[in-house]
Amino acid sequence: MYLDYYQLKELPFNVTPDPRFLFFAPRHREAFELVRYGIEHRKGFIVLCGEVGSGKTTLCRAVLASLPTQVQAALVLNPLLTATQLIRALLQDLGLPSDSRDRLKLIDLLNQHLLARAREGMNVAVIIDEAQNLAPEAMEQVRLLSNLETDQHKLLQIVLAGQPELKARLALPELRQLRQRILVSCELEPLDEAEVAHYLAFRLGVAGAATPDLFEPPAIRLVHRHSGGIPRLINALADRALMAGFVSAATRIGKKEVVRAVQDLGDLL
């Protein structure tokens, strides 16, 4: 409803993981580059952690979109799978037959595919999102997948993206073999107040705003305070504040509009 009023071409604060709207705060830029480095240089295991709503999925999709053509990548969004289902999901995303229920056959098929890609000079990567929810059996299968290698390098690069609980799981004694294989690890942090200001302006600019500084400084401070610097909560507050601004015919978003947004969202914050 507020698009025409604020001369926007699209919604600037959707919560969908659109890589075009990925704002590169310093830690996000560092994480992006580290994940790409780990994949392209065949480091095997890569871990990306961050709070709920910190932008992990968006960053992963941006990494996938930026990889060179010699990298074949798969994205597993649902980690609530058995070990066999996980392999089948991986094969399916790689465009391979996944009908068999024999895990050994499935792994052999995956290994043959990885070896064929390696002979062609190709690299293969898989990103497992919400990896903190992997069942113990599936987590062990992920570790075993890292054994697929040649004398020179790993055949499959595995990115585990998850909430801080993932770090806690990886610290368990029974996962020490997996933990020792992690060569690249990074963590997303909440945005500070200055970064929130840049974040709001950036997303408004991507959405076509003529004046990206639509949010006044007092409004930005409130958005930062009530969101804790978490991008998903910033999006929710900013979207609702724009709606409040539209209803009150405000030319810019001030403290009053953000207060209304906070009241509307209530317990969601």
N, C-alpha and C positions, 0 to 999 in steps of 0.2 A: 504493500500500500504506500510506503514512503519512497519508493524508487523514483517516481516522477518528481515528487516534491523536492528531493535532494539531488536530482539530476544524475541518478545512478543507472548504469546499464544492467547490472545484476546485483543480487544480494551479496553484500560484502562480508557478512559474518555467518555464513552457513557453517555447520559443523561437519560437513562432508570432507573427506581427506583429499581435497583438490590440490595437487602440487603447485598450481599457479599461485595459490595464496600462501605458500610456505614462506614465512618470514624468517630470515636468517639472522637471529640474534647470535652473538659470538659462540655460545655453546651449541646452538643448533648447526651453525656452519661447521664447527669442529666435528660434531657427530656425523654430519653428512659426509665430510671429507674422509673421516676415519672408516666409516662403513664402506664407502667406495674403495678406499685404499685396501681394506681387508679383502674385498671381493676380487678386485683386479689383480692384486699381488698374491692371490691364492693362499691366504693365511689360515684357511680352514674354519675355525670357530671365531665368530664375532658376536659380541653382546652389546645390545642397546637397551638401556633402562631409562625410565622416566615415570613420573606420577601420572595418574589417570588424567587424560585431557591435555598432556604436555606436548602433543604433536608427533608421537612416535610413528603412527600409521601414515600420516601425511609425509613425514620425512622418508619413510621406507618407500612410499610410492614415488617420491621425487628421485630417490636413488635409482630405482628401477628404470625410470624414464630417462635417466642420464647415462646409463651404462652403455658402453660401446657395443657394436653389433656382434662382436665375437663372444659376448657373454649371453648365454641362455639362462633366463631366470624364472623361478617359480615363486608364488606367494601363497602361503597357507594361512588363511584368516581364522580358521576354526581349529584350535588346538585340542578340543575335547574329543579326541580320537584314540582308538586303540593303536598299538604299534603297527599292526597290519593296515588299518585304515589310513594311518599317516603316510605310509609308503604308497598306498594306492592314490591318495590325494596328490602326492608329489608327482607320481607318474602321470596322472591325468593332466596336471598343470603343465607338464613338459610335453604333452601331446602323445604320450605312449599308452599302449594297452594296459588297462588296470583291472580287468575283470577277474583275474585269478584270486583265490583266497589263500593260496599257498605263499606264505611270506618269503620263503627261500627263493621261490621262482621269481617273485616280484623284485627282490633285492638283486638277483642275478640279472634280471632284465635292466634294472637301473644301472648296475655296474657295467654291463655291456654298452649301454648308451653313453655313459660317462667316458669309457675308454675310447669309443668311436669319436666322441666330440674332441677328446684330447688329441687324437691322431690328426684331427682337422685343424688343430690350433685353437679350438674353442674352450671356453671356460663355462662352468655351470654353477649357479648359485640358487639357494632357496632361502627365503625369509619366512620365518615362523612368527607370526604376530601373537600377542597375548601368551607368550611362551611360559609364563608363570603358571598357567593352567594345565600344562602337559602332565598327563598321568605318569607315575614312576616308570611303568613299562615303556611308554612312548619316549620319555626322556632318555632311557637306556638305549632305545633304538636310535635316537638321534646321535648318541655317543658312538654307537657302532657304525653309523653312516660315515663318521669321520675317519674310519679305517680304510675307506675306499680311496686309494692313492697309488701313485706310481713311485719310482725311486726319486723322481725329481720334485713332484708337487702333489698337493691334494686335488682329487678329482672333483670334489663337491665342497663349495664354500657355504657354510651354514650361518645365517644371521638369526640369533634369538633376540626378539624384541619383546620387552615386557615391563611390567610395573616393578616397583622396588622389591616386591616379594620374590621376584626372580633372582635377585642377588642373594637373598636369604636362602633360597633353595640351593643355589649353586655353592653356597658355603657349607652345606651339609657334608659330613664325612663320607657318606656313601656316593657322593658325586665328585669326589676329589679327582678321579681320573678324567672326567669331563672338564672340570675347572682348570686342570693343568694344561689343557689343550687350547684354552682361550688366549689368543695372541693379541686380539684387539678388543678393547672394552671402552664404552663411553656412556655418559649419562646426561640427560636433558634436565635443565634446572628451570625454575619459574623465572619469568621476566621481571626485571626491576622496573621502577616507575618510568624511567627514561625510555626503556625498551618498550613498555606498554604504549607510550606516546607514538613511537615509531611504528609499532605493530598496527595500531589503529589507522594511522595515516597511510601505511603501506597497503592495507587491505582495501581501504576506501579508494586509493589510487588505482588498484587493479580492477575494482568495480566500476571505474570510470568517473569518479568524483572530480569535479572541476576544482574544488578546494579540499584537498585531503586533510587539512587541519580543522575538520568539522567539530572536533571535540575541544572544548575549552580546558585550560590547565586544571581548574578545580574539578572538572568532570573526570579528567584522566586520573587524578589522584584518587578519587572515589572508586573508579573502575579497578585501579590497582589494588586498593585496600580490600575491596569485597571479593575480588577474584583470586587474590593471592598470587597474581602473575601467571595463572594457569590459562593457556590460550583458549581452551574450550569454554571456560567460565567467562573469559573476556568476551568471547563471541556472543554468548547468551546475554550478557549485560549490555553490550553495545547494540545488539539487534533490538532489544526491548527499549533501550534509551532512544534509538532512532524512531521507533514507533511512538514513544511518548512525545518526542519533538515534533513529529508530524501532527499528532492530535492537538498539541498546543500551538501549532504554527510557529515554532521556534526556528530561526535561521541557523543557529548553531546549537550544539548540545552542551548544556551547562549542568551545573550541580543538581538542579531541580529535576531534570530528566533522568539522571542516573539514580537519584534517590527513588524516583517512581519505579524505575526498572528493578531496583533492589527489593522494593516492596512487592512488586508483581511476582518476582521469582521466588521470594521467601525461602523455604527450606531447601530449594534446589541448589542454593549457594552453600 
